[in-house]
Amino acid sequence: MNTQVLPERLAIATAENGFFKGYNLTVTLGSMLLITAFVLWAALLPEQAGTVVASIQGQVLDTFGSYYIYLMALFAVVCFLLAIPPRIGGIRLGGADTKPEFSRFSWISMMYCAVIGVGMLTYATGEPIYHFADNPEIIKGIVQAKMPETLDSVYRYSFLHWGFSAWTLYALIGLALAYFSYNMGLPLTVRSALYPLFGKTLNGHLGHLVDIAAVVSALLGIAVTIGFGISQLASGVYNISGAEWIMNAGKPTGLALAFSLAVVMLLSTASAISGVGRGVKWLSNLNMSLGFVLLVFFLVFGSTLFALKLLGSSLVDYLITFIPQAFNVEEKGTALGDWQAGWTIFYWAWWIASAPFVGMFFARISKGRTIREFILGAVLLPSLVCFIWLTFVGGAALDLELSGAANGQILNADISAQIYQVLNVMLSASAAKAMSALVVALLLIFLVTSADSAILVINNINTGGSTEKSNNNHTMIWGAFLTAIIAVLLVAGGMGALKAAMIIGTLPFSFILLLMTIALVKSLIAPQKPILA
C-alpha cells in the first residue's frame, strides 16, 4: 500500500504579545466582527432582521433541503464503514502507546451531556407527543392520529432524528480532527482536517475562512440548543414556584427567558474558565448520575411494561427502516415536504451546525482511544440512551394520553412544559414539584456543560488549535457573544428566528464537513507518515 508523505505541518500564525497573545488575529477578529455586525443589526432592527432571516431560511430549505438529507446519510454510511476494517479500526488516536486521559464513564458522560442532553430533555416528551398527532404516516392516511396504532410511526421518526445520523456525524468529524492532530502532528483545529486536500495553502486566507465558518456555525448551533433549554428551565421553575411573572398564555415570558439566560451563561463561563478536566468533567459525571435517577423514576413509577414494549418494537423497526428513511426525500411544497423540512431537515441542520464544537470537543477528550472504540463509543451507546429516554419519558406521556388520565393536559401544553405536565399528572402536587426540581437541576447542568464546551472549543479554534488553558478574558468575551446572539434573536423572532439563523449559518460549514470526510477517507486508505514539527 502506498504511503503519502505530507510535506510540512501547518504553521498558523498567532499574536506574540498583547491582549490577543496566542490567538490568530484574522480568525478571532473576523469572527468577532461578523458576530458583532449581526448582533447590532438584530438589536437595532429586530423586525427587519426577523423577516430577512426567515426569508433566507425558506430559500435555503427550497434549494438545499435534499442536499442535507443525502449529506447526513453519507456521513452515517462512511462512519460505520471506517469501523469495520481491522487495520483502520485498530488505529489508536495518538499512537500505539497512548493512554486515555479520562475513564470510559467520564468520556461517554462528557460526550452525551455536552451535546444532546438539553434537547433530549425537551424532546423526549415533546417529539413523541407531536408525532402522535402529526407525522408522515398520518399525513398519508396510513394510520389515524392519537390512536394505539400510531405508536410505531411515532418512534420511527423520533429514533431517526435522535439516533445514528446525529452521532455518526459527530463521531466522523471528531475522528478527523483527532486523527490529523494526534497521529499526524497537525494543530487541533478545523482546517487541519482539510490538509490532505489543500496542503500548506491552509496557512493563509483559505484556512482562516474555514475556521471562521466553524466558529460562526458553532455559535449558532449552540444558540438554538440553549434557546430551547432556557425555555424549559423557566417552565420548570414556574411548575415549582407558580410565580406568575414567569409564564404568560402557557409560554415563558421575555423576563423569565432573560433571567434564565443570564444564569446559564454566567455558570457556563465560570465552568469554561475552570477547563475540561475540572468543570466540564465534574458536571458531566454529576449529570449522568442525575439522569440515571430520573430514568429509574420513570422505570419504577412510569408506564414500565408499555415503555419496554415500545423500546423493543421501535428499535427493531428503526434498524429495519434506517437506510430507506435516511435517504428519503419528500417533494417540496407538499404536506410531506413541509413536515420533513420542519422536522428532519431542521434536525440535520442543527446537528451540522453543532458539529464544529461537538467534533472538536470529542477530539479533545478522546486521545488514546482506537478508531473503532471511538466510533462505537460515540455512536451506539449515546443512541441507545436517547432511545431509552424517548420511550420511557415519552412513553409515559403517550400512555397517560391514551388511557385518558392526562385528558389533553400534556398534548396541549407548550413543548417547554410537557415533561412537567407528565409529572403533574403522574404524581401528587408536592411530589411533582420535587421531581420538577430534579429535572430543573438536570437541565441546568446540561445547559452549562453544552455552553462551556462550545466556548472552550471556540477558543481552541481561535488559538490555532492550542489545547492549553484558554485566556480567561477571551472565555468571558465569547460567553458574552453567545449570550448576545441568543438574546437578540429571541427578541427578533423568538425560537423561529434562532432556528432560521442556524439553518442559514449551517450551509457554508456543511460543504467543509463534506471535504473533511473526503480528506479523512483518503488519508486512512493511504496511510500518511506523521508530519514533523
Sequence and secondary structure as in RCSB ss.txt:
>XXXX:A:sequence
MNTQVLPERLAIATAENGFFKGYNLTVTLGSMLLITAFVLWAALLPEQAGTVVASIQGQVLDTFGSYYIYLMALF
AVVCFLLAIPPRIGGIRLGGADTKPEFSRFSWISMMYCAVIGVGMLTYATGEPIYHFADNPEIIKGIVQAKMPET
LDSVYRYSFLHWGFSAWTLYALIGLALAYFSYNMGLPLTVRSALYPLFGKTLNGHLGHLVDIAAVVSALLGIAVT
IGFGISQLASGVYNISGAEWIMNAGKPTGLALAFSLAVVMLLSTASAISGVGRGVKWLSNLNMSLGFVLLVFFLV
FGSTLFALKLLGSSLVDYLITFIPQAFNVEEKGTALGDWQAGWTIFYWAWWIASAPFVGMFFARISKGRTIREFI
LGAVLLPSLVCFIWLTFVGGAALDLELSGAANGQILNADISAQIYQVLNVMLSASAAKAMSALVVALLLIFLVTS
ADSAILVINNINTGGSTEKSNNNHTMIWGAFLTAIIAVLLVAGGMGALKAAMIIGTLPFSFILLLMTIALVKSLI
APQKPILA
>XXXX:A:secstr
   EE         BSSSTTBTS HHHHHHHHHHHHHHHHHHHHSHHHHHHHHHHHHHHHHHHHHHHHHHHHHHH
HHHHHHHHSSHHHHT BTT TT   SS HHHHHHHHHHTTTHHHHHHHHHHHHHHHHH  HHHHTTSS TTSGGG
HHHHHHHHHHHHSHHHHHHHHHHHHHHHIIIIIT   SSGGGGGHHHHGGGGGSHHHHHHHHHHHHHHHHHHHHH
HHHHHHHHHHHHHHHH  GGGEETTEE HHHHHHHHHHHHHHHHHHHHH IIIIIHHHHHHHHHHHHHHHHHHHH
HS HHHHHHHHHHHHHHHHHHHHHHHT    TTSHHHHHHIIIIIHHHHHHHHHHHHHHHHHHHH TT BHHHHH
HHHHHHHHHHHHHHHHHHHHHHHHHHHHTSSTTTTTTS GGGHHHHHHHHHS HHHHHHHHHHHHHHHHHHHHHH
HHHHHHHHHHHHTTS  S   HHHHHHHHHHHHHHHHHHHHHHHHHHHHHHHHHHHHHHHHHHHHHHHHHHHHHH
S EE    
